[in-house]
Amino acid sequence: MSTRAARFKQADATRALRAAVAAGLKPSGYRIDPAGAIVVMFADGAPRKAANSNPWDEELQP
C-alpha cells in the first residue's frame, strides 16, 4: 500500500476558520470535501458566501 500526500494540512483548516472569524462570522466547524476543499460551516449548517464573492464563481463550478 502506498502513501500519498494529504490534500490539505491542519494549518489550512485553521487558516480558513481564522479568516471567517476575521470577517466577523461565527463558524461552527468545517468539513473537507473529497476533492480536498475546506468548507467552513456556520450555526445554521450551510456555508455562507463571502461578501466580495464573484457571482460567476457558481456558474463556472463543475
QUIDA-V87468 format. One record per backbone hydrogen bond with DSSP energy under -1.0 kcal/mol. NH is the residue of the N-H (numbers start at 1). CO is the residue of the C=O. E is the energy in kcal/mol with one decimal. If there is no record, write none. Layout:
BEGIN
((NH,CO,E) (NH,CO,E))
END
This chain:
BEGIN
((13,9,-1.5) (14,10,-2.5) (15,11,-2.3) (16,12,-2.0) (17,13,-2.2) (18,14,-2.5) (19,15,-2.0) (20,16,-1.8) (21,17,-2.1) (22,18,-2.5) (23,19,-1.4) (24,21,-1.8) (25,20,-2.4) (28,41,-2.6) (29,41,-1.3) (31,39,-2.2) (33,37,-2.4) (36,33,-2.5) (39,31,-2.9) (41,29,-2.9) (45,42,-2.8) (53,50,-1.7) (57,54,-1.8) (60,56,-2.1))
END
